[in-house]
Amino acid sequence: MNHLTPSQKGAAAEAAITAVAIQLGLVVLRPMCEGGRYDLMFDLEPALLRVQCKLARRLDGVLAVSFQTSRHTPRIRTHQLYGR
């Protein structure tokens, strides 16, 4: 997956998580626009569960997940840690 852009990697992670959730019988909802506080929503009837999808890497047998968001513009690259 090293040849993919960060957006493509995120889309692949969302697709994989969505596929597994559907196979488990969950109803999966997606937002109409990007940039929200979640990537997917699981309808657990009556509750809704917000889901933030992350891509993990395996490093020496341990899954490593970055809990930050990165944005790239022509002039700046920013990182922000996830919080509550």
N, C-alpha and C positions, 0 to 999 in steps of 0.2 A: 504493500500500500504506500510505499515511500514516494511513488511517482504521482500520487494524487495531491490536489490542493487541500488545504484545511476544510474548505466548504464541501468538497467531494468526500473527504473522510467522514465528516459529520453526517452527510446524507447516507453514507453506507452504514454507519452506526445506527441511525434512526430506522433505516429499512430493516436491518437485522433484528432490532428490538421489537419493531412493529410485527414482523413475521412471527417471532416466538410468542408474543402476546396474543395474536390472533389464533395461533395453534393451541394455546391454552384456553381459548374460549372467551377472551376478554374483548370488550368493545373498545376500539382505539379511535380517539378523536385527534384531529390535527388543527392547529390554528390557521386562520386565513392569511396571516402575514407573518413575516419573520421578525426576530428581535424581541420577542416576548420573554417572560420569565420561565417558560417551559417549552419543550419541543413537542411533546405529546400529552394527551390526557387519557387516562383509563377511566371508563365509566363502570364503577363498581356497584351501581344501583343500591342505595340512593346516593352514595358518595362519589365524588370525582377526585381523582388522584393526579396531580401534576407530575410530569416526568421530564427531567432534564437528562438527555442522552449524552453519554461520554464514550469516547473510544479509548480502550485500554491497550497498553503494550505489555508484553510478557518480558520481564527482565530477571534473569536468573531464577525462573520458576515463580516469580511474584508478579501479580498484576499491578501495573503502575498507571494511575489515572491523574491527569492534571485538573485540578479544581480551579481553573481560571479561564477567563475568556480573553481572546486576542483579536484585535482589529487592526487592519492595515489600510492606510490611506497613502496617497502619493507622497505625503510629507511626514507622516508619523506612524509609528507602530506602538500601540498601547496594550497593556496587560492589566486585567482587573481580577482579583481573587473573588471567588464566590463567597457570599455571606448570607445572612438570614434575610 
